[in-house]
């Protein structure tokens, strides 16, 4: 996919759904958090629109509508002569743990998390600040569970998640139609298999 064409697509989306930002798997690609290429464009907008799917320049667009208070953690990037907002790396992670479908499902989100923690974009203070500001404490459950399931040596991060997670039970991946066994430690229905990082 040529960069010039992709830039035109981002600009078109920014104009169509403003105020908005490029999010999810596209932000992962932009920040080098994944090598996987997704055909669809993922956009988060504060504009009240009555649809969640669209097509721009022949490309399917998936749209998530949020309140204006959740429009934070964005960086303006130049696409030709125009600036387009994209979620910064830490905000991208928060979005994926709020809604794993934005990252192509929880298994791919696990890979993105590993890349984030091992790479130059890691900023755990900013990450947790964003998690708290976002207001959905389920993100702490999914994040903490993945840290343990992947066998990552992150006791400080895990403890932080345990202290801040909500009490109710949620699905590890709401986008998967499977019940899953209950993990009482994290109050999750584990409906997807997460394999530990290879030694």
C-alpha positions, 0 to 999 in steps of 0.5 A: 500500500503506497504511503501517499495513497495511505496518507490520502485515506487518513486525510479523507477520514479525518475530514469525514469524521472530525473530531477524530483520530486514527486508532487501533491496528492502524496506530499500531502499524504507524508506531511499529508495534506490529508487522501485521497489515490490516486492510480496514481503517480504524477511526475513533470519533467524538462526532455523534454519527448513527453508523459504525461502518463506512467505506472511503476510497474503497477501503472499509472503515470501522468507527468507534464513537466516544465522549469528548472526555475520551479524546486525549492521548493523540499526536498530530502527524503530517500527511502531505500538507495536512495534520491528522491525529493518531493515538500515541503509543500508550493511548493505543494500548489503552484503546486495545485493552478497552476494546480488543477488536480494535487491535484485531482480537486479544491474541494480536493485542498480546503481541502488541503489548510485548512490542510496546513493553520491549520497545522505545515507546514504553512509558508505564507512568503515562500508560497508567495515567491514561488507564485511570483517565479513561475510566474503564477499569476492565483495562487493568484486568486484561492488561494484568492477565496478559502480563501473567499469561505471557510470563512477562517479568513485570511484578510492579505492573501486575500489582498496579493492575490488581490494585485498580481493577474493577470487581465485576466479571468481564470477558477477556475478549468480548469479540469472541463468541465463547464463554470461557472459564472464569479466572477469579484472580482477575475476574475474567472469563478467559475465552481465548488462549494466550501462549507464554512468550518463547524463552 
